[in-house]
Amino acid sequence: MEPAASAALLLWTPALLLTLAVLNVLGRGGSAWKPIAAISAVLLLLSPVTVPSSDSTAAVLLLWEAILVTGPLLLGLVLIVFAGDVPIGRLSPAWGVVGSVLVITSAWMLVAWEPLFASPDAWNRYSTALLGGVVSACSTLAVLHLAFVPRRRSRTWPMLAAAFLAALLLLLRGVEGSLAIGMVPELAGLVLGGCLSLLVVLSVVWAFERRLDEPAPLPPPSQEALARAAEIIAMRPRGVGSDE
């Protein structure tokens, strides 16, 4: 089989199926999509082995590298969030300590990691874009949070801390000026592309909802419904600060 045909069969087809499967799993499209997503993910991750002659496998090798380095970061952030004041799925505070260790480990790896699979140039560009994106996104969200959510201003400090840490990691990496300048249009393209994608989704939802009939008025709640609502309100998380 030709290299292009092999790449289309063993790399791009699983990537397309994985995208469709994830969308259907999130949208509850059926239980059959879960094994399809798992099989597609395995085939995609194994593409550097199954189709090593394809140039597209460089992106998958970079994905391998990203999973090793930024995987602990994502897991650590999830543990920190769910070890805090959340209404459901709350974990023991000890898991927050584990999450902090994972975040610190990932931050150290972003500075000192020598790529094992991806090319050094691809890894430098990826890590620079990641850290630069964190600085831009977190600082912007922190400003918007301070401006439009006055009752929760104490929740702004994690975003400011993330922006400061990412900027510090960029300095510790010693990113070359030419590479950093080259990241600016790429980051701008990512932000613009994300905004355009969101605009397309909102336009589709808006066009669909305009075709729907006006909803009928709801009947007044029963005594049982009011009692159930009171129980749910009484189960709200405790320890909320005065700024909540």
C-alpha positions in Angstrom: 0.0 0.0 0.0 1.2 3.5 -0.8 2.4 5.7 2.1 -0.4 8.2 1.5 -3.1 5.5 1.4 -1.7 3.9 4.6 -1.7 7.3 6.3 -5.2 8.0 5.2 -6.4 4.6 6.5 -4.4 4.3 9.8 -4.0 8.0 10.8 -6.5 10.4 9.3 -9.5 8.0 9.3 -9.1 7.2 13.0 -8.6 10.9 13.7 -11.9 11.7 11.9 -13.7 8.9 13.6 -12.3 10.0 17.0 -13.7 13.5 16.5 -17.1 12.2 15.5 -17.2 9.7 18.3 -16.3 12.3 21.0 -19.0 14.6 19.7 -21.6 11.8 19.8 -20.4 10.6 23.3 -20.7 14.2 24.6 -24.1 14.5 22.9 -25.2 11.1 24.1 -25.6 9.8 20.6 -25.5 6.1 21.6 -23.3 3.6 23.5 -21.7 2.3 20.3 -19.7 5.4 20.0 -17.6 4.8 23.1 -15.8 1.7 21.8 -15.3 3.5 18.5 -13.7 6.4 20.3 -11.4 4.1 22.2 -10.3 2.1 19.1 -9.8 5.3 17.1 -7.7 6.9 19.9 -5.5 3.8 20.1 -5.0 3.7 16.3 -4.2 7.4 16.2 -1.7 7.1 19.0 0.0 4.1 17.4 0.2 5.8 13.9 4.0 6.5 14.3 4.4 2.7 14.6 1.9 1.7 11.9 2.7 4.4 9.3 6.2 5.6 10.2 6.9 6.8 6.7 4.1 9.4 6.9 5.1 13.0 7.5 1.9 13.5 9.5 3.2 11.2 12.3 5.4 14.1 13.5 2.2 15.7 14.9 1.4 12.4 16.8 4.9 12.2 18.1 4.4 15.7 19.5 1.2 14.5 21.0 3.1 11.7 22.8 5.4 14.3 24.2 2.6 16.6 25.2 0.8 13.7 27.1 4.0 13.0 29.0 4.6 16.6 30.1 1.2 18.3 30.2 -0.8 15.2 31.3 0.3 15.7 34.9 -0.7 19.4 34.6 -4.2 18.6 33.6 -4.7 15.8 36.1 -3.3 18.1 38.9 -5.6 20.9 38.0 -8.6 18.6 38.1 -7.6 17.3 41.5 -7.1 20.8 42.9 -10.5 21.9 41.6 -12.4 18.9 43.0 -10.6 19.0 46.3 -11.9 22.5 46.8 -15.4 24.0 47.4 -17.4 22.2 44.7 -21.1 21.1 45.0 -20.6 17.6 43.5 -17.8 15.1 43.3 -15.8 16.7 46.1 -12.5 14.9 46.9 -10.5 14.8 50.1 -8.2 17.8 50.7 -5.3 15.5 50.5 -5.9 15.1 46.8 -5.4 18.9 46.4 -1.9 18.4 47.7 -1.3 15.6 45.2 -2.6 17.9 42.5 -0.3 20.7 43.5 2.7 18.3 43.3 1.6 17.2 39.8 1.3 20.8 38.7 4.8 21.7 40.0 6.2 18.6 38.4 4.7 19.5 35.0 6.0 23.1 35.3 9.5 21.8 36.0 9.2 19.5 33.0 8.2 22.3 30.7 11.4 24.1 31.6 13.9 21.2 31.8 12.4 18.5 29.6 14.4 17.2 26.6 12.0 15.8 24.0 12.1 12.0 23.6 9.9 11.6 20.6 9.2 15.0 18.9 11.8 17.1 17.3 13.4 19.8 19.4 12.1 22.6 17.2 8.5 21.2 17.3 8.7 20.9 21.1 10.1 24.4 21.6 7.3 25.8 19.5 4.7 23.8 21.3 5.9 24.7 24.8 6.2 28.4 23.9 2.8 28.5 22.4 1.3 26.7 25.5 2.9 29.0 28.0 2.2 32.1 26.0 -1.4 31.1 25.6 -1.7 30.5 29.3 -0.3 34.0 30.0 -2.7 35.6 27.6 -5.8 33.7 28.5 -5.3 33.8 32.3 -4.4 37.5 32.4 -7.4 38.4 30.2 -9.8 36.3 32.3 -8.5 37.8 35.5 -9.2 41.3 34.2 -12.7 40.4 33.0 -13.3 38.6 36.3 -12.4 41.7 38.3 -14.4 43.9 36.0 -17.6 42.0 35.7 -17.8 39.6 38.8 -17.4 41.9 41.8 -18.9 39.4 44.2 -16.2 36.8 43.5 -13.0 38.8 43.3 -11.3 36.5 45.8 -11.4 33.9 43.0 -9.2 36.0 40.7 -5.9 35.1 42.4 -5.6 31.6 40.8 -5.8 33.1 37.3 -3.2 35.7 38.2 -1.0 33.1 39.7 -1.3 30.9 36.6 -0.4 33.9 34.4 2.6 34.8 36.6 3.8 31.2 36.7 3.6 30.7 32.9 5.5 34.0 32.3 8.2 32.9 34.8 8.5 29.5 33.0 8.9 31.3 29.7 11.8 33.3 31.2 13.4 30.2 32.7 13.2 28.4 29.4 15.2 31.2 27.8 13.0 31.4 24.7 14.8 33.0 21.8 13.4 36.3 20.7 12.9 35.2 17.1 10.8 32.1 18.3 8.8 34.2 20.7 7.9 36.8 18.0 7.0 34.0 15.6 4.5 32.7 18.2 2.5 35.9 18.2 0.6 35.4 14.9 0.1 31.7 15.8 -1.4 32.5 19.1 -3.5 35.2 17.5 -4.6 32.7 14.9 -5.6 30.2 17.6 -7.6 32.9 19.5 -9.3 34.1 16.3 -10.0 30.6 15.1 -11.6 29.7 18.5 -13.7 32.9 18.4 -14.9 32.2 14.9 -15.7 28.6 15.8 -17.8 29.8 18.7 -19.5 32.3 16.5 -20.4 29.6 14.0 -21.9 27.4 16.8 -23.9 30.3 18.3 -25.1 31.2 14.8 -26.3 27.7 14.2 -28.0 27.5 17.6 -29.6 30.9 17.1 -30.9 30.0 13.6 -32.3 26.7 15.0 -34.0 28.3 18.0 -35.7 31.0 15.8 -37.5 28.2 14.0 -39.0 26.8 17.3 -42.4 27.8 18.6 -42.7 29.9 21.7 -42.7 27.8 24.9 -46.0 27.3 26.7 -46.2 28.7 30.2 -45.3 26.3 33.0 -47.9 25.3 35.6 -47.2 26.5 39.2 -45.0 24.2 41.2 -46.6 21.7 43.5 -45.9 21.5 47.2 -43.8 18.4 46.7 -41.6 20.3 44.1 -41.2 23.2 46.5 -40.2 20.9 49.3 -37.7 19.2 47.0 -36.2 22.6 46.0 -35.9 23.5 49.7 -33.9 20.3 50.3 -31.6 21.0 47.4 -30.9 24.5 48.6 -30.2 23.2 52.1 -27.6 20.9 50.6 -25.5 23.7 49.1 -21.7 23.6 49.9 -20.7 25.1 53.2 -17.8 27.4 53.9 -18.6 30.0 51.2 -17.0 33.4 51.9 -18.7 36.6 52.2 -17.8 37.6 48.7 -19.9 34.8 47.3 
